[in-house]
Amino acid sequence: MKAHLLGAVCACLFALITASANAALISRLDGQAYYDDVLDVTWLADANYAETSGFHGNDLLSWYEANGFIAELNNTSHLGIDTWRLPSMDVNSDTYIVKCSVATEIECRDSELGYMSVIYAAGPNNSLGFDNVLFNYWSSTDYDADNVDWPGGATCNVGNEGLCAWRQGFGADSQNYVRKTYGEPNDSSTLGYSVWAVASGDALVPTPLALWLFGSGLLGLIGVARKKSA
């Protein structure tokens, strides 16, 4: 009996500590979020929660509205997390936007949205367990211009880079920079893009201290079992 109990304790601890080594996308909170153990980020399971939550009337938001939605998630500590953000398309901050369809897997890790779109092949027809995956998403990444003007009159040239941000297409590996006001009533365009919230790290697992306490409790149970069998 002692051997069986000790074995169970070890198995539980091993499962808690090494769970992320067995899968790339790991369900959290009964599927309300997913942890990506390659990029080390936690994705909100509902990829169109800005609309389904009632925050926005549809799935076409401006970049500013997308950030307002992120702020609301953090103000309410949605799922117990207050570090939600827009995904990055330039994780290493070198201002180079990788095109994942022609890059290596390692190179593609520089784009959180590109990785989800290309490496995981997520999209409207391949949800991977997520809900409401759409075609286009805003990133947090500003366009870093090199004397380039945006067609149609929106200036994204040097000195005005903050007016535009990158977006990632799903279902096809496509990226381009667009005005942050796309989707707003006062913008001449009818375009807007969706928002998929992400948080850095595995935001929904016990802390190391909690794991230690859990292990200590199980070891305590072993001690009680030994006393009863003595």
Residue frames as qw, qx, qy, qz and C-alpha x, y, z in Angstrom:
[[0.000, 0.885, 0.465, 0.000, 0.00, 0.00, 0.00],
 [0.327, -0.768, 0.104, 0.541, 2.85, 2.35, 0.89],
 [0.402, -0.128, 0.593, 0.686, 4.46, 1.76, -2.47],
 [0.203, 0.612, 0.671, 0.367, 1.23, 2.45, -4.30],
 [0.141, -0.927, -0.288, 0.193, 0.63, 5.69, -2.37],
 [0.380, -0.610, 0.304, 0.626, 4.18, 6.89, -2.94],
 [0.380, 0.147, 0.681, 0.609, 3.87, 6.05, -6.60],
 [0.101, 0.800, 0.568, 0.163, 0.65, 8.06, -6.86],
 [0.255, -0.873, -0.044, 0.413, 2.30, 11.05, -5.18],
 [0.400, -0.362, 0.502, 0.676, 5.25, 10.96, -7.56],
 [0.308, 0.417, 0.715, 0.469, 2.95, 10.60, -10.55],
 [0.005, -0.904, -0.424, 0.052, 0.88, 13.61, -9.51],
 [0.298, -0.787, 0.164, 0.515, 3.93, 15.79, -8.95],
 [0.420, -0.118, 0.640, 0.633, 5.50, 14.67, -12.21],
 [0.249, 0.628, 0.669, 0.310, 2.29, 15.43, -14.12],
 [0.091, -0.942, -0.243, 0.211, 2.03, 18.92, -12.64],
 [0.345, -0.697, 0.323, 0.539, 5.63, 19.84, -13.27],
 [0.263, -0.236, 0.720, 0.598, 6.05, 18.33, -16.75],
 [0.508, 0.575, 0.607, -0.208, 2.57, 18.63, -18.27],
 [0.316, 0.845, -0.091, -0.420, 3.71, 21.31, -20.67],
 [0.167, -0.495, 0.763, 0.380, 6.33, 19.00, -22.15],
 [0.423, 0.169, 0.888, 0.062, 3.67, 16.74, -23.67],
 [0.335, 0.710, 0.594, 0.177, 1.69, 19.12, -25.85],
 [0.305, 0.204, 0.124, 0.922, 1.96, 22.46, -27.56],
 [0.342, -0.376, -0.104, -0.855, -1.55, 23.78, -26.85],
 [0.281, -0.165, -0.877, 0.353, -2.78, 22.82, -23.39],
 [0.334, -0.661, -0.470, -0.481, -6.31, 23.47, -22.19],
 [0.173, 0.020, -0.562, 0.809, -6.75, 25.64, -19.10],
 [0.323, 0.176, 0.425, -0.827, -9.89, 26.24, -16.99],
 [0.547, 0.373, 0.735, -0.144, -11.97, 23.63, -18.82],
 [0.487, 0.413, 0.563, 0.525, -11.10, 25.08, -22.19],
 [0.028, 0.954, 0.254, -0.155, -11.57, 28.78, -21.42],
 [0.065, 0.889, -0.419, -0.175, -7.92, 29.39, -22.30],
 [0.965, 0.182, -0.026, 0.188, -5.03, 27.51, -23.88],
 [0.390, -0.785, 0.386, 0.286, -1.37, 27.57, -22.94],
 [0.770, 0.599, -0.198, 0.095, 1.18, 27.41, -25.76],
 [0.753, -0.576, 0.204, 0.246, 4.29, 25.82, -24.28],
 [0.708, 0.296, 0.208, 0.606, 6.38, 26.70, -27.35],
 [0.161, 0.667, 0.073, 0.724, 5.77, 30.45, -27.30],
 [0.342, -0.250, -0.632, 0.649, 5.08, 30.45, -23.54],
 [0.248, -0.083, 0.000, -0.965, 1.85, 32.40, -23.81],
 [0.206, 0.362, 0.857, -0.304, -1.76, 31.85, -22.73],
 [0.135, -0.152, -0.505, -0.839, -4.46, 32.44, -25.36],
 [0.506, 0.156, 0.419, -0.738, -8.05, 33.29, -24.56],
 [0.397, 0.156, 0.893, 0.145, -10.11, 30.41, -25.96],
 [0.372, 0.780, 0.493, -0.098, -12.77, 32.68, -27.48],
 [0.484, -0.028, 0.310, 0.818, -10.98, 34.34, -30.38],
 [0.035, -0.493, -0.363, -0.790, -13.85, 36.81, -30.84],
 [0.341, -0.496, -0.682, 0.417, -14.67, 37.54, -27.21],
 [0.041, -0.153, -0.048, 0.986, -14.84, 41.28, -27.91],
 [0.434, -0.123, -0.427, -0.784, -18.09, 40.61, -29.76],
 [0.580, -0.290, -0.750, -0.130, -19.47, 37.58, -27.92],
 [0.341, -0.286, -0.598, 0.667, -18.98, 39.31, -24.55],
 [0.017, 0.873, 0.486, 0.036, -21.01, 42.29, -25.75],
 [0.398, -0.541, 0.045, 0.739, -18.07, 44.69, -25.54],
 [0.068, 0.354, -0.426, -0.830, -18.35, 45.51, -29.25],
 [0.690, 0.354, 0.224, -0.591, -21.27, 45.22, -31.64],
 [0.895, 0.428, -0.097, -0.078, -19.34, 43.19, -34.23],
 [0.878, -0.238, 0.162, 0.382, -15.93, 41.65, -34.92],
 [0.545, 0.548, 0.103, 0.626, -14.49, 44.65, -36.78],
 [0.432, -0.833, -0.154, 0.310, -12.68, 46.87, -34.30],
 [0.319, 0.865, -0.280, 0.267, -10.19, 49.64, -34.72],
 [0.623, 0.204, -0.567, 0.498, -6.78, 49.16, -33.11],
 [0.107, -0.348, 0.402, -0.840, -7.78, 51.61, -30.40],
 [0.779, -0.242, -0.030, -0.578, -11.01, 49.74, -29.71],
 [0.864, 0.067, -0.490, 0.097, -9.05, 46.49, -29.58],
 [0.366, 0.243, -0.568, 0.696, -6.81, 47.97, -26.92],
 [0.438, -0.331, 0.202, -0.811, -9.85, 49.24, -25.06],
 [0.900, -0.141, -0.283, -0.299, -11.17, 45.69, -24.98],
 [0.695, 0.148, -0.558, 0.427, -7.84, 44.46, -23.61],
 [0.008, -0.340, 0.427, -0.838, -7.98, 47.14, -20.91],
 [0.704, -0.286, -0.007, -0.650, -11.47, 45.97, -19.95],
 [0.887, -0.025, -0.461, 0.028, -10.26, 42.36, -19.63],
 [0.498, 0.184, -0.536, 0.657, -7.50, 43.52, -17.29],
 [0.266, -0.372, 0.230, -0.859, -9.76, 45.86, -15.30],
 [0.828, -0.230, -0.002, -0.511, -12.06, 42.93, -14.57],
 [0.252, -0.462, 0.848, -0.057, -9.22, 40.39, -14.19],
 [0.838, 0.212, -0.184, -0.467, -10.90, 38.11, -16.71],
 [0.926, 0.048, -0.371, 0.053, -10.27, 34.46, -15.75],
 [0.719, -0.644, 0.003, 0.261, -8.17, 35.81, -12.89],
 [0.661, 0.079, 0.204, 0.718, -5.62, 37.39, -15.27],
 [0.043, 0.943, 0.169, -0.283, -4.85, 41.11, -15.42],
 [0.293, -0.563, 0.505, 0.585, -1.98, 40.94, -17.91],
 [0.654, 0.519, 0.536, 0.122, -3.91, 40.38, -21.16],
 [0.063, -0.622, 0.315, 0.714, -2.49, 42.09, -24.25],
 [0.740, 0.597, -0.093, -0.296, -2.64, 42.10, -28.04],
 [0.913, -0.042, 0.259, 0.311, -0.36, 39.47, -29.63],
 [0.131, -0.770, 0.377, 0.498, 2.99, 40.62, -30.93],
 [0.854, 0.507, 0.091, 0.075, 4.28, 40.19, -34.48],
 [0.449, 0.682, -0.393, 0.422, 7.78, 41.28, -33.46],
 [0.809, -0.551, -0.196, 0.061, 8.63, 39.43, -30.26],
 [0.749, -0.172, -0.040, 0.639, 12.35, 40.20, -30.48],
 [0.034, -0.925, -0.146, 0.348, 11.69, 43.88, -31.30],
 [0.495, -0.228, 0.451, 0.707, 14.02, 43.95, -34.30],
 [0.356, 0.562, 0.015, -0.746, 11.28, 45.69, -36.42],
 [0.230, 0.225, -0.807, -0.496, 11.40, 42.83, -38.95],
 [0.752, 0.067, 0.304, -0.580, 8.03, 41.13, -39.55],
 [0.200, -0.225, 0.928, 0.219, 8.61, 37.48, -40.37],
 [0.720, 0.174, -0.261, -0.619, 6.47, 35.77, -43.01],
 [0.607, -0.320, 0.694, -0.217, 5.96, 32.40, -41.42],
 [0.895, 0.355, 0.203, -0.180, 4.99, 30.55, -44.60],
 [0.719, 0.599, -0.257, 0.239, 8.54, 30.99, -45.93],
 [0.109, -0.720, 0.557, -0.400, 10.38, 30.99, -42.59],
 [0.444, 0.060, -0.871, 0.203, 11.62, 28.23, -40.34],
 [0.559, -0.621, -0.543, -0.080, 9.63, 27.22, -37.28],
 [0.546, -0.383, -0.286, 0.688, 12.22, 28.87, -35.05],
 [0.148, 0.103, 0.168, 0.969, 12.09, 32.11, -37.05],
 [0.319, -0.518, -0.550, -0.572, 8.30, 32.09, -36.95],
 [0.498, -0.525, -0.589, 0.360, 8.34, 32.22, -33.15],
 [0.215, -0.086, -0.081, 0.969, 9.03, 35.94, -33.56],
 [0.376, -0.141, -0.247, -0.882, 5.36, 36.38, -34.54],
 [0.309, 0.067, 0.819, -0.478, 2.76, 35.12, -32.09],
 [0.652, 0.450, 0.211, -0.573, -0.06, 35.62, -34.57],
 [0.513, 0.538, -0.585, -0.325, 1.96, 34.22, -37.47],
 [0.000, -0.241, 0.957, -0.162, 2.80, 31.13, -35.44],
 [0.486, 0.241, 0.671, -0.505, -0.85, 30.52, -34.63],
 [0.626, 0.570, -0.030, -0.531, -1.86, 31.09, -38.25],
 [0.566, 0.569, -0.562, -0.199, 0.85, 29.09, -40.02],
 [0.116, 0.338, -0.910, 0.212, 2.49, 26.59, -37.67],
 [0.333, 0.156, 0.808, -0.460, -0.76, 25.60, -35.93],
 [0.064, -0.192, -0.725, -0.658, -2.78, 26.36, -39.08],
 [0.085, 0.509, 0.678, -0.524, -5.56, 27.90, -37.01],
 [0.121, -0.001, -0.369, -0.921, -8.36, 29.59, -38.88],
 [0.610, 0.022, 0.106, -0.785, -12.11, 29.70, -39.40],
 [0.873, 0.127, -0.344, -0.321, -12.02, 26.14, -40.75],
 [0.746, 0.055, -0.572, 0.338, -9.55, 24.79, -38.20],
 [0.376, -0.822, 0.010, -0.428, -10.37, 26.03, -34.72],
 [0.479, 0.302, -0.699, 0.436, -8.02, 23.67, -32.80],
 [0.429, -0.449, -0.710, 0.332, -10.49, 23.74, -29.91],
 [0.066, -0.185, -0.166, 0.966, -10.69, 27.53, -29.83],
 [0.253, 0.687, 0.659, -0.169, -14.00, 29.33, -30.35],
 [0.265, 0.924, 0.236, -0.142, -14.87, 31.83, -33.10],
 [0.507, -0.336, 0.389, 0.692, -11.54, 31.97, -34.93],
 [0.429, 0.836, 0.204, -0.275, -11.83, 34.65, -37.62],
 [0.775, 0.522, 0.125, 0.335, -9.84, 35.79, -40.66],
 [0.395, 0.603, -0.160, 0.674, -7.92, 38.88, -39.49],
 [0.614, -0.678, -0.321, 0.246, -6.45, 40.04, -36.19],
 [0.037, 0.937, -0.210, 0.275, -4.77, 43.16, -34.87],
 [0.769, -0.037, -0.379, 0.513, -1.30, 42.88, -33.40],
 [0.398, -0.844, -0.143, 0.330, 0.31, 45.13, -30.83],
 [0.632, -0.165, 0.295, 0.697, 3.12, 45.89, -33.28],
 [0.192, 0.844, 0.017, -0.500, 3.50, 49.37, -34.73],
 [0.773, 0.554, 0.151, 0.269, 4.54, 49.76, -38.33],
 [0.463, -0.628, 0.230, 0.581, 8.17, 50.85, -38.56],
 [0.605, 0.774, 0.184, -0.034, 8.24, 52.84, -41.77],
 [0.554, -0.280, 0.350, 0.701, 11.12, 53.63, -44.09],
 [0.109, 0.376, -0.237, -0.889, 9.85, 56.67, -46.00],
 [0.042, -0.257, -0.885, -0.385, 6.74, 54.81, -47.16],
 [0.391, 0.023, 0.153, -0.907, 3.32, 56.43, -47.47],
 [0.379, 0.249, 0.869, -0.198, 0.20, 54.35, -47.00],
 [0.013, 0.249, 0.661, 0.708, -1.89, 54.23, -50.22],
 [0.229, -0.697, -0.642, -0.223, -5.00, 56.35, -49.93],
 [0.022, -0.782, 0.041, -0.622, -3.48, 59.15, -47.93],
 [0.745, -0.666, -0.020, -0.036, -2.87, 57.63, -44.50],
 [0.302, 0.762, -0.514, 0.253, 0.68, 58.63, -43.61],
 [0.920, -0.382, 0.045, 0.077, 2.75, 55.86, -42.10],
 [0.622, 0.610, -0.263, 0.414, 6.04, 57.41, -43.09],
 [0.580, -0.014, -0.464, 0.669, 9.01, 58.11, -40.84],
 [0.022, -0.118, 0.296, -0.948, 7.91, 60.16, -37.89],
 [0.622, -0.071, 0.030, -0.779, 4.31, 58.95, -38.15],
 [0.345, 0.108, -0.929, -0.079, 4.76, 55.21, -37.65],
 [0.125, 0.116, 0.787, -0.593, 2.45, 55.27, -34.65],
 [0.544, 0.227, -0.014, -0.808, -0.52, 55.89, -36.95],
 [0.793, 0.214, -0.442, -0.361, -0.40, 52.34, -38.30],
 [0.547, -0.391, 0.712, -0.202, -0.11, 48.82, -36.90],
 [0.222, 0.236, -0.886, -0.331, 0.38, 45.33, -38.33],
 [0.797, -0.003, 0.284, -0.533, -2.41, 42.82, -38.76],
 [0.146, -0.254, 0.941, 0.172, -2.22, 39.06, -39.46],
 [0.707, 0.118, -0.292, -0.633, -4.47, 37.12, -41.80],
 [0.493, -0.160, 0.831, -0.201, -5.72, 33.65, -40.87],
 [0.790, 0.439, 0.401, -0.152, -6.54, 30.96, -43.40],
 [0.704, 0.583, -0.006, 0.406, -3.65, 32.40, -45.44],
 [0.610, -0.424, -0.103, 0.661, -0.32, 33.78, -44.30],
 [0.272, 0.689, 0.237, 0.628, -0.83, 37.44, -45.05],
 [0.395, -0.593, -0.308, 0.630, 0.36, 40.54, -43.21],
 [0.297, 0.573, 0.188, 0.741, 0.12, 44.22, -43.87],
 [0.193, -0.264, -0.423, 0.845, 0.11, 47.48, -41.97],
 [0.068, -0.666, -0.593, -0.447, -3.10, 49.44, -41.71],
 [0.125, -0.527, 0.150, -0.828, -4.38, 52.59, -40.07],
 [0.112, -0.084, -0.841, 0.523, -5.15, 52.10, -36.42],
 [0.384, 0.212, 0.268, -0.858, -8.44, 53.91, -36.99],
 [0.380, 0.004, -0.772, -0.510, -9.71, 51.24, -39.40],
 [0.328, -0.382, -0.863, 0.053, -13.14, 50.25, -38.19],
 [0.073, -0.441, -0.449, 0.774, -14.03, 53.57, -36.60],
 [0.336, 0.761, 0.549, -0.085, -17.05, 55.54, -37.89],
 [0.091, 0.930, -0.085, -0.345, -14.94, 58.60, -38.73],
 [0.372, -0.382, 0.694, 0.483, -12.50, 56.56, -40.81],
 [0.509, 0.446, -0.315, -0.665, -13.07, 56.54, -44.57],
 [0.324, 0.186, -0.911, -0.174, -12.51, 52.79, -44.67],
 [0.800, -0.283, -0.093, -0.520, -15.14, 50.23, -43.73],
 [0.726, 0.158, -0.640, 0.198, -12.44, 47.82, -42.64],
 [0.483, -0.666, 0.409, -0.394, -11.72, 46.74, -39.11],
 [0.553, 0.264, -0.787, 0.076, -10.04, 43.75, -37.54],
 [0.800, -0.478, -0.320, -0.169, -10.63, 41.32, -34.71],
 [0.106, -0.696, 0.576, -0.416, -8.85, 40.99, -31.38],
 [0.892, -0.129, -0.432, 0.028, -7.51, 37.79, -29.83],
 [0.361, -0.832, 0.318, -0.278, -6.29, 38.30, -26.29],
 [0.839, 0.136, -0.438, 0.293, -3.08, 36.68, -25.07],
 [0.468, -0.846, 0.221, -0.124, -1.08, 36.79, -21.84],
 [0.373, 0.612, -0.678, 0.165, 2.61, 36.07, -21.37],
 [0.085, -0.310, 0.873, -0.367, 3.54, 32.84, -19.62],
 [0.391, -0.300, -0.858, -0.145, 1.37, 30.02, -18.34],
 [0.181, -0.365, 0.196, -0.892, -1.02, 32.31, -16.53],
 [0.748, -0.283, -0.061, -0.597, -3.41, 29.67, -15.19],
 [0.811, -0.019, -0.565, 0.153, -1.28, 27.08, -13.41],
 [0.656, -0.731, -0.129, 0.134, -0.24, 26.87, -9.75],
 [0.098, 0.891, -0.413, 0.165, 2.82, 28.87, -8.76],
 [0.557, 0.311, -0.720, 0.274, 5.98, 27.00, -7.68],
 [0.189, -0.258, 0.641, -0.698, 4.99, 27.71, -4.07],
 [0.779, -0.001, 0.122, -0.615, 1.57, 26.18, -4.65],
 [0.822, 0.257, -0.501, -0.087, 3.17, 23.12, -6.21],
 [0.270, 0.335, -0.752, 0.499, 5.50, 22.80, -3.20],
 [0.454, -0.156, 0.486, -0.730, 2.57, 23.05, -0.78],
 [0.865, 0.124, -0.164, -0.458, 0.65, 20.50, -2.80],
 [0.686, 0.297, -0.648, 0.143, 3.60, 18.11, -2.70],
 [0.002, -0.304, 0.697, -0.649, 4.08, 18.70, 1.03],
 [0.678, -0.089, 0.244, -0.687, 0.43, 17.88, 1.63],
 [0.890, 0.180, -0.352, -0.229, 0.70, 14.62, -0.28],
 [0.477, 0.328, -0.716, 0.390, 3.84, 13.67, 1.61],
 [0.322, -0.269, 0.534, -0.734, 1.97, 14.44, 4.82],
 [0.859, 0.005, -0.039, -0.510, -0.69, 11.97, 3.79],
 [0.734, 0.277, -0.611, 0.107, 2.02, 9.35, 3.37],
 [0.095, 0.320, -0.697, 0.634, 3.14, 9.98, 6.94],
 [0.626, -0.131, 0.310, -0.704, -0.42, 9.58, 8.24],
 [0.894, 0.152, -0.299, -0.297, -0.84, 6.37, 6.27],
 [0.535, 0.334, -0.707, 0.320, 2.40, 4.98, 7.72],
 [0.197, -0.277, 0.617, -0.709, 1.32, 5.75, 11.28],
 [0.783, -0.021, 0.120, -0.610, -2.02, 4.03, 10.77],
 [0.883, 0.231, -0.392, -0.114, -0.36, 0.94, 9.33],
 [0.218, 0.497, -0.725, 0.424, 2.27, 0.75, 12.09]]
